[in-house]
Amino acid sequence: MTAVLEISGLRKTYRGRKGERRALDGFDMVVEAGQVHGFLGPNGSGKTTTLRTLLGLIRPNGGRMAILGRDVPEQLPEVAGRVGAIVESPQFFGNFTAKDTLTLLADAGGVDHNRVFQVLELVGLRERAKDRVKTYSLGMKQRLAVASALLKEPALLVLDEPANGLDPGGIREMRTLMRTLSEQGMTVLLSSHILGEIQLICDSVTIISSGKRVAYGSVADVLAQHESSSVKVRLEPGVDMRPAVSLLRTNGAEITVEADHFVVGNAGNPAQITRLLSQQQIYVYELTPLAADLESVFLQLTGTAPVEGRNRQVDQTAMAPAGGGWGE
């Protein structure tokens, strides 16, 4: 496959009162043509700095970047017309309508006005095209931003948090749009904190932490490289989970308590769970190995707190030794 985007050894250093801070420290990324590529990282990891540098908004201290085979920022003017992008929060004139906004952008970019209605239809705003932008919700403004990025029918579409402010239905529509654009040959670089969506929509991912790449590859390959040792445990209906949880924690298990079950996160030998519990006449109704998901891999690689809130009670006092699982 042909690489639409190539970044190698990218470095960016900021100087402040506390000295130098390396926002990017030899970062690498490759995005193949026709893919939806997820770009993931916690706040402060260098993700937005990478996108701003790529688009010529920040000058790097070193490394190489290329878009569509052209080195940037030196040759960025040659490919700028084939790149659509949203980076950080989009801003619009509130008294303009969506149609006015996109028409002005079309005129500035030499785009046929028919394209305005096409992109409004694509993002689901055609019925609100004549409403002033100041009456739009945050999610609608995000849709308008995506529409503006699509005006030039770009070969590369760069989207930073496009689902921000969207309800579940809007997120699903955005997912469908990204897949449709990819099937039509457009390459999409998608930055998002909604990891479940990234896992559903993306062909491949890059994970950045502290300015360095910590994972890269197809979603399936990244997940396969970080197999989960977690198992879901459900007791017989009506049985109080607390004695079982206490017993397993005493024996070194890392427990996450959910509403009607619990998860042992370091179950190197799941048989040990049933053995210990049965000795106390506590019987397991369900014992299910959990496959690694993108969120768990992300947390493992970046060492950050969950970005998608889940109502969990996690005990961190009884952790398995490094490199091993409880019950091995």
N, C-alpha and C positions, 0 to 999 in steps of 0.2 A: 504494500500500500504506500501511497505518496504522503509524505508529511506536509501538512498545511502549516503547522507551527512547530518551530524548533527552538529550544532554549538550552544553552549549555554553559555551565560555570558562571551563572549570573550572580553578580555581587552588587550590593548597595549598602553603603555605610552612612549613617547620620551622625553628626557631631553635636553634642549638647553640653550642658553644664557638668554632667556626670561622665563626660568622656565620649568615646565612640560606641555606637550601637550598630551591630550588623543586622540589618533587616533582611538581607539576602546573603547567603554564605555559600556560594558555589552551587546555586540551584539549577536543576536540569528538568526539562519537560519536553515531551514529544506528543503531538496530537495528529493522528492520521486522518486523511481525507474521508468525509462522509460519516464520521463518528459523532456521537454525543459523548463528550469527555468531561467527567466530573473533576473539579478542582477543589480540594478540600483542605481545610486547615483551621485551627482555632484562632480566635482573635489575637492579633499580634504576631502571627506566624510568618507574615510576609506575603500573604495571598494578594491583598489589594495592591501592595507595592509592586508585585510582579505584573499585575494587569495594567497599572498606570505606567510602568516602565515600558511594557510591550507596546502601548499606544502612544508613546512619545511624550507623556505628561511628566515623566521623571527621567533624568539622565542617570544611567547606571555607572558604577565605578569600574566594572569589568565584566567580561563574559561576552557571549554571542547570542543574538536573537535573530530569527528569520521568520517571515510570514510569506507564504506562497513562494518560497525560494528566494526572497529578497531580504537582504540584511537590513535590520532596523536598529536604530532610528534613521540611519543614513539614507536608505531607500524607501522609507515609509511613504513619502508622497506618491510613489509609483503603485502602491497597493492599498492606500487609504480608502479609495473608492470601492474596494471589494471587501471591506471590513465594516461590520455593524457592531456597535458596542453600547452597553450600559455598565457604567462603573459607579458604585455607590448610589446615593439617592438622586433620582432625576428631578429636575426643576423645570416648571413650565409657567408661562404667564397665565394667571388665574382667570383673566377676563377674556382670553381667547377660547374659542371652541376647539375641540379635538380636530375637526376638519381644518380650521384656520391654521392651527399649529403645524399639522402635517403638510398642508399646502405650502406654507412658508419654507419648511425644510425641503420639500420637493423642489421648489423653485431654486433654492440655494444650491442644491445638488444636481440640478439639471434632470430631475426625474419627472416622467409623465404624470399628470394629475390623476389619471385612472388608477395608478398604483396606490394613491391615498385610500380609495375606497376598498381596494383589495386587502390592504394591511389592516384596516379597521374591521373588516369582515373576519380576517384571520384571528384577531385577538378578541373578538366578540364585542366590539364597541360601535358597530355600525348604527345601531338604534339610538346611541347617545352621541353621535358625531356632531350634532349641532348644539349640544349643551356646553356651557362654559366649564373649563377645567376646574375652577374653584368649587364647583358643585360635586366633583368626583371624590370618591373614597380613595384611600391609599391604594387599595387593590386595583382600582380603575386607572389610577395614575401609573401604576406599574405596567398595566396592559398598554397604555398609551406609549410608555417608554419603549416597550418591546416593538410596538408598531413603528416607532420612529427609527429603531435600529434595523428594521426589515425593509425600509423604503427602497434602498439601493439593491435589493436582492443580493445580499453579500454572499461571498464564498465562505467567509468565516464570520460567525456570529458569537460575540463574547457577551455573556450575561452574568452580572453580579447580583445574586439574590433576586431573581425575577419573580419568585413566588411571595415576596414580602407583602404582607397585607391581604393576600388572597384567602378566601374561605376554602374548605375542602373541595367544593365543586370547581372553583377557579383553579386550584392546584392541579386537579385532574385534567382540566382543559389545557393548562399550560404544558403538562406532561405529554398530552396527545399532540399538541402543536410542535413540540420539540422533536418527537418521533417522526411526524409528518415531514418537517423540514429536512431531517436527516435522510429520510427515504427519497426525498427529491434531490439529494446530492449536496445539501448544505452541511458544513461542518460547524458543530456547536460546542463551544467551551463554556461550561456551566459551573458557576461557583454557587454553592448553597450550603446552609446549615441543616437543611432537612434531609438527613442522611437516608431515611427510608425512601424518599423520592429519588435520590441519586442512585440507589441500588436498583430501583425499578426501571429508571429511564436510561442510564448511561451504559455505553459499551465498554468504556475503560475509565480509569481514575488515576489521578496523581494526588498524593497526600503530602502536604508540606508541614514542617514543624521547625520552629526556630530558624527559618530561612533556608532549610535543607529539605530535599526530597527524601521521604522515609518510606514511600511505597509507590509503585507504578505498575500498571498492567491492566488486563481485562478485569472486570469486576469479579468474575468467576475465579481467576487465577489469584487475585489478591486475597479473596476469602479462603481459597484452598491452602494458601501459605500460612494461614493463621487459624488452624483448626481449633474449635472450641472444646474445652474439657468440661463444659457445664452440662448438668442434667436437671430436668424438671421433675420434681417429686410431688406427687399428690397422694394423700392418705385416704383411707376408707372414708366415705361420706359421714359427716358428723363427728369425726375424731378431731380433738383439739391438736393443732400443730405445734403448740409451744413446747411440750416436753420433747418432741422429736428434734425441733430446732436447737433446743438447749443441749441435748445429748450430742448432736453432731458438731456443734460449735465447740463443745468441751473437747472433742476429739480432733479439733483442728480444721473443721470444715468452714469454708467461706460461704455464708448464707445470705441470700436475698429473699425477703419475704414478700409474697404477693397476696392478693385477696383470698384465693382458694388453693394455693399451692406455694411451694418455695423452690428456689433454685440453688443447687450446690455448684458454685463457680469453679471449684478446683478438684473435681471428682476424677482423679487419676484412675481409680478402680471403683466403678459404680456398685459392684457387688458388696463392697464394704458398707455401703449405706444400708442395704436391706439386712445385712448380717447384724449390724449394731442395733438397728431398730427392732428386729424380730426378737433379739435377746431380751428386750424390755416389753415384749408383747405389743409392739407397735408395728402394724402391717402396712406395707406400701400398696396402694391401689394403682398407681401409675409411676413409671420410671422411664423418662424419655430423654435421650441425648439431644442437646440443642446445637444446631448448626451455627457456626459463626455468622454474624451479620455485620454489615458495614459499620454500624455504630460501635459494636464491641471492638472491632479491629481498629477503628479510629481512636477510641479511648486508650486502647493498649499501646498504640504507636505514638500518641501525642501526650499521654498522661494527663488528660484534661477531664473536667467534670462533664457529664452528659449535656449535650446541646439540645436534645429533645427531651423535655421534662417527662419523667415517669414517676408515678407515686410508689417509690421503692423505699424499703428500710434495709440498708446495707450495713452489715457488721464488718468492720475492718480490723477487729482486734485479734482475729484468729486466721491469719493468712498462711498459705502454704509456703514452704521454703522456696527461694528463687530457683526457677528452672524445673520445679516438680509439682505434681498435683497431689492433693490430699488423698489418702487411701491407696497410693501406689505401692 
